[in-house]
Amino acid sequence: MEPLANKIRPQSLKEFVGQEHLVGPGKPLRKAIEDKHLFSFVLWGPPGTGKTTIARIYANALHARFYELSAVSAGKDDIRKILDEPDTLLEERPKVLFLDEIHRFNKAQQDFLLPHVESGRLTLIGATTENPSFEVIPALLSRCRVFVLKSLTEDDLRAIVKRTKMKVPKVAEDWLVALANGDARIAITAIENCKRLYGTITLENLKNTFEHAFIRFDKKGEEHYDTISAYIKSMRAGDADAALYYLARMIEGGEDPKFIARRMVVFASEDIGLAAPTALVVANAVFRAVEVIGLPEAQINLAHGTAYLALAAKDRSAYEGYFEALDDVKKTGNLPVPLKIRNAPTKLMKELNYGKGYEMYPKKPGDKVDSLLPDKLKGKKYLRRKK
């Protein structure tokens, strides 16, 4: 049975709801569609805000051959099949590939796409909920325009609820619009499931529907933050077992592995720091592996890195010292740099004692060095390592 979301999907901009800053009169995507301007672009925004619908409306307006893939399950072979289709009608009907969750394509897969986008054999429309600056390789991103979609407003969601042609009481609509939080797909699917399960849509029936059908790892909601917090705190406490468990929960729940790897890189400097400087090397190597290899194999790299970081000695002195220094910078402004460590590129500066008395290295290891801080902060200790 065709999902309700597909049945009521807008076929033209006249039916489209929301994203007025992109598809309103005179706005960039509307002009591109009306002028039939062929180019590659990325749609970046929260779930359920119209990315797939915009891609379909665009391709339809250009009379293109439209291909739709999800980066979660697709690979190079799927793209090869599209490229291998006869190109005899290429000028009249360009090939437009809509790649949902483009951030899930690893670097090698994106590199494979690049020459075909560059040559025009494929017009790419990428969709992502993640910042494309981090998730799309620079060479590919430079060949695409980026359009940022916003969460749908309550008025947008109410208009979409009306498009379902289902009888939804006002109190149930209010509750659903608030809970959907700008995501049209959640609202439409809830209405469809409620009707199928209970026959009528009431507030109580909607609540029951959500209880049974929407238990999931919400990458944008409270569980997302609770789980990554539990993961970090487990590594901080040295509990490798708990850290691996929360890692598994995030991976199984669909969390972006690069998000986890980025947190590992931060953790290596923030919590391990000088106790094991190579931790930053390990964390960066894990991030690189995730970027190049992708899931499912990259979960092994994440597990390896997680266990290492959890078991490593911890030292937050560099982290704490830096932010203490930053606080002083904000409080005191640009204090004069001591003369002996100022740059002295000219004769006049040397005559003014710039650089005079500076000793490049201590005379012998362990010698105490005179403070090189500005006079107002002399004697201040930022780096306090535990012995």
SULPEQUI-V971290 format. One line per field, one symbol per residue. burial: 1 if it has 16 or more other C-alpha atoms within 10 Angstrom, else 0. Layout:
BEGIN
burial = ???
END
This chain:
BEGIN
burial = 000010001100100111101111000011011000011111111111111111111111110111001110011000100100000000000111111111111110110011001101111111111101001110011011011111111101110110010001000110011001111111111111111000001110110011000000101000000011011101110101011101111110001011011001101111111111001101111111111111100110111011111101111111111000000000000000001011010000000001100000000000000000100000000000000
END
